[in-house]
Amino acid sequence: MGSARTAFARANARLGVLSGIAAVVLLLSGIGTASLGTLAGAAAGGLRTGLESATGAAGAARWQIRLANDAAAQSEAAAAVLDRMLVPHGAAWQRSAQALPTPANAGGESFEALLTADPAVAERAELVEGEWPGTGSSTPDAGAPDALPTAVNAAAAAELGLEQGSLVTVDDGPTLVVVGIWEPADPTDPAWFGDPVVATGFADGAAGPFLVDESAVLAAPSAAVVRWTAVVDPATMTPDDAAALRAQLPDVEPALRNQDDIGSSGLAASGGLHGTLSRLLAGLGAVRALAPVPVLLLAIAGVAALARLAALLGAARRGETLLLRARGASATRLARDTAVEVIAVGIPAAALGAISAELALGLLRPGEVRMPAIAWLVAATSVVIAVLLVAGRAFTEARRPVQRGSGDEQGRMPRTAVAGGVVLIAVAAGISLWQFRLYGSPLVTGASGAVEVDPLAVLAPVLVLLALSLLALGLARPIGALFERLAAARPALIPALPMRQLARRGSLFASASLVTMIAVAGLTLAAVFAGAWQSVDRHAAALATGGEVRVSFPGRDVVRGPDPLATGELFAEVPGVVADGPVFRGEVRLGSDAATLVGAPASGIEAFAPGTGLAAAADDLAPSAEAAAAPLPDGAATLEVEVGVRAPGGTPGRVGVWVWLLTGDGAAMRLPAGSVDIAAGGGVAELELPDAAGLRLLGLSAGLVDSPGARGVQVSFGGLGVDGATPSRELAGDLETVELSASDPEARAPLAGGGETLPIVLGAELATRISAGVGDAVDFRIVTGGAEIDAVVAGVVPAVPTAGGNALLVDLGALERAAFDADAGVPQFGERWLASSDPVASAESIDREQRTAATSTTRADASSAQLITPAIATFWLGAAGALLFALISLLALASALAGSRFGEIVVLRVLGVAPRVQARARFAELAATVLAAIAMGAVIGGITAWLTARELARATIADAPASLEATLGVELWPWLAGLAAFALLAALVAASAARAVRRTASRPGLREEER
């Protein structure tokens, strides 16, 4: 018989074992491809989703400097830098020029105009009427043939009464004629850079933008700046491009400064694109930190299963190997023939597994970018591992000169090598766990500031799990001996015989036990990690958004007049909304330290921001909320104010009166109450109150109207009355007398009893940094409005929603009272937080039917689920694959027992042991092996999870507050389902092995040589 026929005959004789090897290779290739493909797709998809959700300045970077005299040379120099540093990494940039707010006049009304030259506006805006400037159409004459064409923002046009053909005269500058009116397609588009004037038509008193040619910007009397704004296309951005762009962005400003034609005076960089990329890449780092756990778990279980099958194949061929060696076959040739067999069955199996995984990913996760290289790499690796293990075992078997009992050979390795390997793994696990606990995460911040995966700490969960499994396997022999002695005391054959077999043939059962322990431990780790991640993600999402839905209104800064967003029930008809509250969020300065200030109504924060843990903080701030303003009677329709005026004789004009109100939830508004003649010495100002519940009086203000050159005008406020009742001082007490002049034309009259310190709640990080505790005095300045506030610490919380630990929390009404009394700009809320029974439906309804510029964000948007859910799925997938490998190892064990213990069946049959009893003994052996391995695996997984799961879960949250902690929990039902399915299949394997024993023992005239 030729060598080829011999090899084919040998392979055909052991087709069952080779089929098992093929099954392991198929599972390794398929599950490995699915796991790595899921992680790769989730990384790319999470990055793109994060970039799509970045709005305004958070999704862009901008560099700005004064427009040079040689604008063309300046533009070319900047283009050279930006094209070299940004474009290769997926960013696109646009150039625009803008004149600083310029005094202008239209229809007799004076205002400040923002003139902007931006050729790309037409790409992200829509014409309401007319045309874009410079489109070649004729310009309306409108009595000014030299007027330059302009297109104006629709919101500004409505406020200023502009329409097509209207003239706008810029003081000491060009005359403009309106040829078009436009509105932004999406005011939150990063290309607009979050400029509030785009959304509302006004910002800081300036109207616009008026889109003009760059020559009109240059002709304006105010200084002109040029801006380069960079954005990215989320659909084409890859993790590698994002990392490269993140690295380049900080270097753009120095590179621009080095260009002589750009100039360096006043060059400034701004925008949040770098921070957004850093946050998203940190999230990708979390995926990379989780990836090794399921992948290595699957690989270790697969290798162990292949090793078990390789040992089974070697033992089954022991006689053949001795015969072929005696006839001159070399060990190398036998190993080569075995390698060919494995390749013959492994390549189709690996290809089938990889292709099936790719098809499944395409069906289950459509739209994600697939990376075929991953599939073929995993498939090739699976085949190579199988060839090395099985052929290596064949070579080792062929080199043995002495024949041994097949039962003794199964799973045996040199004891010294095994012990050394176990010690090495234990040491590596200890060092890795120490590093993991030292950092508190597998992620570390590198020298560049980027979040990186520590290569040693990231292996801690797998190494600890493997080391504990090996330790448990080492304890199996003494524990087995103990159970053997206990069982021997009983007279029955069962459990004495099974326990003796387990104690004395421990090496035969070791491989299946080890794979089972690893698989169950991995399943337990996955269940605990999933539970811990859910708890930390839920809390982190609540802190990130505040309410279950957060609605942001761009362009709001300080209170200037009536506010329909404050008085109207904006979300009354939005489905699912059960509570909402206004929130101010802005920057404050505590000396040189910057922090974030969050103002929200203390009385309702638990209702509209559930799950944020602010119940105690709300109680601390409740007294300041109650004292913020004087309540008005419920249902009041009008408010009358007695006004007295004293002025030098002959002072012309009138005194306007404004009433400052707080709504029930603390939103402030400034409402005109008419005016009184100065010459008349006063009068009664009357205000029709808005239809809103819980209105409170914040204070009054007075201002000169048509009174040029006035000085020494004293205004006093007497009693206040509602709905025609006689005015009295019961509502507001005594109000201060204010003095007006042409140089100081408006003044406020706060309520009596003001000037008290403002109670605040500090975030833990800020409290630590400024060494402040409850009762300590703190003073800060609000950047929006410039109010200088004296405060006292009323409490400390781990983190303030939407702001983290470096933040302050105050009652909104109390904050606005403090700013009003400080005669500074009164901050205007820019967000509303909503509680909803269906947050996603509520957000979709708001986005679909919004009546004002707004952006809604849900906790689902802030969740890390987009990135981490696929990673958790790979945990479950890896554990499921390991359980399948454990079943294969159990099948191999049953096959090995059937081959090695045939003689035992004969002897026991001769001694009178019934076939049924022998079958029960075999079932008991396998059942005890599996149950012990399941119990030990659950304990090992629990210990590993206790040591690592909380840190792994916390690592999934990018920019998590230091106070954020994960709570251990268990995803119980998937865990129970996995264990139950495995136990059922293992029971079937054991029952099948027992049935085979009974069938063999029942054969009449059974003899050893019949095997």
QUIGILIN-V272690 format. One line per field, one symbol per residue. psi: psi as a letter, one per 30 degrees, with the letter a starting at -180 (. if undefined). Layout:
psi: ???
//
This chain:
psi: kleeeeeeeeeefheeeeeeeeeeeeeeeeeeeeeeeeeeeeeeeeeeeeeefjlbffglkkkklkkleieeeeeeeeeeeeeefeefgglklkklkkklkkklkkgfkklkkjkkjjffeffglkkelblkkgfflkkkeggifgkkklkkkeeeeeefhklkfkkjkkkgalkkkjflklkkejffkfffggjffeeffkkhfklakjkllfeeeffkflkklkkjkklljeffkleeeeeeeeeeeffeeeeeffjefelfjgkkkllgeeeeeeeeeeeeeeeeffefeeeeeeeeeeeeeeeeeeeeeeefgeeeeeeeefggkleeeeeeeeeeeeeefeeeeeeeeeeeeeeeeeefilflkkjfeeeeeeeeeeeeeeeeeeeeeeeeeffkfkklkeeffkgklkeeeeeeeeeeeeeeeeeeeeeeeefglfklklfffkklkkfeeffeeeeeeeeeeeeeeffeeeeeeeeeeeeffkflekgeeeeeeeefhefefeeeeeeeeeeeeeeeeeeeeeeeeeeeeeeeeefefdlfkkkkjlgkdlkfaljffeeliegegkkfkfllkkkkklklkibfkklkkkkljefgefefikgfhgeeeeeefeeeeegelkklkkgkelkkkkkkkklkkgklaljkkkkklklfggklljkkgalkkeffgaakkkkjklikkgklkeallklkkhikgllhjkklkblklkhflkklgeefakkkklkllefifklljlllgaglkkklkkkeeeeeeghkakfkkkklkkejfgkkkklkjflklekkkffafilkklkeeeeeeeeefghlkjkkkglkkkkkfieeeeeeeeeegkglklkkklfeeflgeeeeeeeeefeeeeeeeeeeeeeeeeeeeeeeeeefgeeeeeeeeefgkkeeeeeeeeeeeeeeeeeeeeeeeeeeeeeeeeffeeeeeeffjkhkkffkkkkklkieeeeeeeeeeeeeeeeeeeeeeeeeeeeeffkkhkleff.
//
